[in-house]
Amino acid sequence: MEYVYAALILNESDEEINEDNVTAVLEAAGVDVEESRVKALVAALEDVDIEEAIETAAAVPAGGASGGAAAGGSDEGGEEEEESEDEAEAEAEEEEDEDEEASGEGLGDLFG
């Protein structure tokens, strides 16, 4: 996680997310830096709009798409909302698969 945090720190401070900067942040934090992980992270984030990813992640409730229904909430028209959420999830998965294919590996592979 510290590698992702380093990228977020660089993004927040309007610094370029490159291997040297990520390594510098990690070393400053006392992390034993693995060069291969740094390279993979920088490559994976090359075409990612981090601000957009943060906004998208913040828009999803902590319980996921079914959080309200699992709590026993009754919502009229929920079926229609569920269908549009399913479509959105399918589109997001397709885009994610395309991104992973383009970069060769996903962020999950960095830390798995």
Backbone bond lengths (Angstrom), bond angles and torsions (degrees), N, CA, C in turn:
res aa  C-N    CA-C-N  psi(-1)  N-CA   C-N-CA  omega(-1)  CA-C   N-CA-C  phi
1 M - - - 1.443 - - 1.522 111.38 -
2 E 1.305 116.92 -30.76 1.455 118.53 -176.50 1.533 112.18 -62.30
3 Y 1.325 117.16 -26.65 1.462 120.22 177.54 1.529 110.28 -67.98
4 V 1.311 116.27 -42.61 1.464 121.06 177.70 1.529 109.61 -66.39
5 Y 1.317 116.48 -41.91 1.466 119.70 177.85 1.529 111.09 -60.22
6 A 1.317 117.19 -39.81 1.460 120.73 178.30 1.524 110.15 -60.66
7 A 1.333 116.82 -42.45 1.464 120.71 178.20 1.523 110.63 -64.22
8 L 1.339 116.95 -40.09 1.460 120.35 178.76 1.527 111.34 -65.48
9 I 1.314 116.90 -39.17 1.467 120.56 177.65 1.521 109.81 -62.78
10 L 1.324 116.76 -45.36 1.463 120.34 179.23 1.527 110.67 -62.63
11 N 1.310 117.13 -41.76 1.462 121.05 178.79 1.525 110.62 -62.45
12 E 1.321 116.43 -45.36 1.462 121.16 -178.30 1.527 112.12 -64.09
13 S 1.322 116.76 -32.60 1.465 120.53 -179.01 1.531 111.87 -93.44
14 D 1.344 116.40 12.16 1.471 122.90 178.23 1.524 113.18 57.77
15 E 1.320 115.68 33.07 1.463 121.13 174.73 1.522 108.76 -97.76
16 E 1.323 115.92 153.04 1.469 120.46 178.50 1.526 109.79 -69.04
17 I 1.319 115.72 137.14 1.461 120.41 177.46 1.521 107.32 -90.02
18 N 1.333 114.91 94.31 1.458 121.07 177.42 1.527 108.71 -131.72
19 E 1.305 116.88 173.31 1.461 120.92 -174.48 1.526 112.55 -59.61
20 D 1.321 117.06 -42.86 1.469 120.19 -178.63 1.527 111.73 -63.76
21 N 1.337 116.69 -44.80 1.463 120.33 -178.27 1.528 112.11 -68.30
22 V 1.333 116.74 -42.27 1.467 119.98 178.25 1.519 109.68 -62.20
23 T 1.326 116.26 -45.05 1.466 120.40 179.34 1.527 111.15 -60.99
24 A 1.330 116.96 -42.02 1.464 120.75 -179.42 1.528 111.07 -62.58
25 V 1.332 117.19 -43.37 1.468 120.63 179.80 1.528 109.89 -63.65
26 L 1.324 116.67 -45.18 1.464 120.44 -178.32 1.531 111.44 -64.93
27 E 1.319 116.89 -42.35 1.466 120.18 178.46 1.524 111.16 -64.73
28 A 1.330 116.54 -37.64 1.464 120.26 178.02 1.525 111.07 -64.07
29 A 1.330 115.92 -28.28 1.467 120.57 179.32 1.529 111.61 -87.63
30 G 1.323 117.00 -1.06 1.461 120.50 178.07 1.520 113.87 81.72
31 V 1.323 117.13 22.42 1.463 121.83 -179.54 1.524 109.17 -88.14
32 D 1.337 116.21 138.36 1.460 121.66 173.42 1.532 106.49 -77.35
33 V 1.326 117.28 103.25 1.461 123.31 -169.86 1.521 111.44 -79.48
34 E 1.349 114.47 131.14 1.459 121.61 173.73 1.519 107.34 -102.12
35 E 1.325 116.27 114.36 1.458 121.65 -175.09 1.526 112.37 -57.78
36 S 1.326 117.35 -36.79 1.472 120.01 -178.90 1.528 111.46 -65.41
37 R 1.317 116.80 -36.95 1.465 119.75 177.61 1.521 111.36 -68.44
38 V 1.321 116.39 -38.14 1.463 120.25 178.69 1.529 109.29 -63.48
39 K 1.328 116.56 -46.58 1.464 120.53 179.59 1.522 110.91 -60.88
40 A 1.319 116.93 -44.22 1.466 121.05 -179.05 1.524 110.72 -64.04
41 L 1.320 117.53 -41.21 1.461 121.32 179.69 1.521 110.84 -63.40
42 V 1.324 116.15 -48.28 1.465 120.23 -178.99 1.530 110.08 -61.66
43 A 1.322 117.11 -41.00 1.469 120.57 178.73 1.528 110.98 -66.08
44 A 1.328 117.07 -40.69 1.468 120.85 -178.80 1.523 111.78 -67.66
45 L 1.315 117.63 -30.43 1.470 121.39 -177.48 1.521 113.08 -92.72
46 E 1.314 116.70 0.48 1.460 121.06 -174.48 1.532 113.15 -53.82
47 D 1.323 117.82 -46.32 1.464 121.06 -177.04 1.523 112.86 -108.90
48 V 1.332 117.36 22.53 1.461 121.52 -177.42 1.524 109.74 -100.73
49 D 1.334 115.48 132.03 1.460 121.06 172.48 1.530 106.08 -88.94
50 I 1.316 116.83 100.78 1.461 121.91 -173.16 1.521 111.25 -62.83
51 E 1.311 118.09 -40.19 1.471 120.77 179.09 1.525 110.44 -59.96
52 E 1.319 116.87 -43.86 1.465 120.93 178.90 1.530 110.69 -64.45
53 A 1.321 116.76 -40.94 1.467 120.78 179.30 1.526 110.81 -63.57
54 I 1.308 117.41 -39.22 1.464 121.58 178.87 1.520 110.26 -66.29
55 E 1.333 117.18 -44.18 1.466 120.98 178.98 1.520 110.91 -62.54
56 T 1.317 117.03 -41.95 1.457 121.45 179.30 1.521 110.62 -64.25
57 A 1.310 116.92 -43.13 1.462 121.07 179.76 1.528 110.79 -66.01
58 A 1.319 117.32 -37.06 1.458 121.27 -179.77 1.524 111.57 -70.47
59 A 1.333 117.32 -24.40 1.456 121.28 -178.32 1.524 112.43 -78.57
60 V 1.315 117.98 -18.93 1.465 121.86 -178.97 1.526 108.65 -87.41
61 P 1.345 118.18 125.74 1.461 120.15 179.28 1.522 110.91 -64.18
62 A 1.315 116.21 153.96 1.459 121.83 -176.84 1.516 112.36 -58.95
63 G 1.328 118.59 -32.19 1.455 122.21 -179.90 1.508 112.95 -82.84
64 G 1.322 118.13 1.45 1.447 121.25 -178.08 1.514 111.06 83.09
65 A 1.307 116.64 -168.92 1.464 122.26 -175.94 1.520 111.99 -67.14
66 S 1.330 118.71 -26.96 1.463 121.28 -176.76 1.526 112.30 -99.19
67 G 1.314 118.28 12.14 1.461 121.92 -176.81 1.508 113.82 -56.67
68 G 1.335 119.24 -44.67 1.452 122.17 -179.30 1.511 112.03 -69.46
69 A 1.307 118.00 -41.02 1.465 121.78 -179.66 1.526 110.63 -68.39
70 A 1.315 117.41 -35.65 1.459 120.60 -179.45 1.526 110.86 -67.88
71 A 1.327 116.46 -27.82 1.460 120.47 179.95 1.518 111.20 -80.16
72 G 1.334 117.57 0.15 1.455 120.82 177.84 1.506 112.77 90.39
73 G 1.321 117.99 9.92 1.453 121.03 -179.84 1.508 110.71 -72.67
74 S 1.322 115.50 139.78 1.457 120.79 177.97 1.511 107.43 -106.33
75 D 1.338 115.41 128.11 1.448 119.07 -176.52 1.516 109.12 -133.70
76 E 1.327 116.85 117.89 1.452 120.01 177.44 1.509 108.16 -70.38
77 G 1.328 115.85 138.13 1.452 119.97 -177.63 1.508 111.86 80.21
78 G 1.304 117.96 9.35 1.458 122.00 -178.78 1.509 112.54 -64.14
79 E 1.332 116.34 -30.62 1.459 119.85 -179.83 1.531 110.35 -64.05
80 E 1.336 115.32 -41.12 1.457 119.68 179.03 1.519 110.86 -64.64
81 E 1.337 116.63 -42.76 1.458 120.92 177.71 1.514 110.54 -63.08
82 E 1.324 116.73 -40.77 1.458 121.08 -178.42 1.525 110.95 -62.66
83 E 1.344 116.41 -39.78 1.454 119.89 178.76 1.516 111.02 -63.27
84 S 1.335 117.55 -42.74 1.458 119.83 -179.41 1.526 110.75 -69.50
85 E 1.327 117.36 -34.02 1.459 120.30 176.54 1.521 110.56 -66.62
86 D 1.346 116.74 -40.37 1.459 120.65 178.02 1.521 110.76 -62.15
87 E 1.345 116.14 -42.04 1.462 120.26 178.07 1.526 110.66 -63.28
88 A 1.325 116.74 -43.08 1.460 120.84 179.86 1.524 110.69 -63.66
89 E 1.340 116.55 -41.53 1.459 120.17 178.75 1.527 110.86 -63.76
90 A 1.324 116.87 -41.06 1.464 120.63 179.82 1.524 110.51 -63.44
91 E 1.344 116.41 -42.66 1.464 119.90 177.61 1.518 111.01 -63.60
92 A 1.331 117.30 -42.43 1.463 121.08 179.77 1.526 110.68 -63.18
93 E 1.337 117.15 -40.29 1.455 120.28 178.97 1.518 111.20 -65.11
94 E 1.349 117.28 -39.68 1.457 120.63 177.91 1.519 110.61 -62.31
95 E 1.348 116.68 -45.66 1.458 120.67 179.36 1.518 110.35 -62.77
96 E 1.332 116.99 -41.23 1.462 121.53 -179.96 1.521 110.42 -63.10
97 D 1.339 116.36 -43.03 1.459 120.33 178.88 1.518 110.69 -62.22
98 E 1.343 116.69 -42.07 1.455 120.56 178.40 1.523 110.58 -63.42
99 D 1.338 117.38 -42.64 1.463 121.11 179.14 1.522 110.85 -62.68
100 E 1.331 116.82 -43.31 1.457 120.49 -179.26 1.513 110.60 -65.22
101 E 1.335 117.08 -39.42 1.454 120.17 178.70 1.522 110.15 -64.99
102 A 1.319 116.90 -38.60 1.455 120.85 -178.07 1.521 111.69 -68.64
103 S 1.319 117.35 -38.25 1.460 119.56 -176.88 1.527 112.02 -92.14
104 G 1.313 117.33 -13.13 1.465 119.83 177.96 1.509 113.35 94.66
105 E 1.324 116.92 -22.92 1.444 120.00 178.21 1.516 110.31 -163.41
106 G 1.303 116.11 155.22 1.465 120.71 179.89 1.509 110.58 -95.62
107 L 1.303 115.56 170.36 1.455 120.37 179.22 1.520 111.55 -62.38
108 G 1.327 116.67 -31.13 1.462 120.04 179.21 1.521 111.72 -62.04
109 D 1.334 117.08 -31.03 1.459 120.46 179.35 1.529 111.73 -68.72
110 L 1.322 116.24 -22.52 1.464 118.98 179.76 1.520 112.64 -67.22
111 F 1.310 116.61 -32.74 1.443 120.03 -170.37 1.516 113.38 -118.46
112 G 1.323 117.67 2.97 1.464 121.53 -175.50 1.444 112.32 -83.39
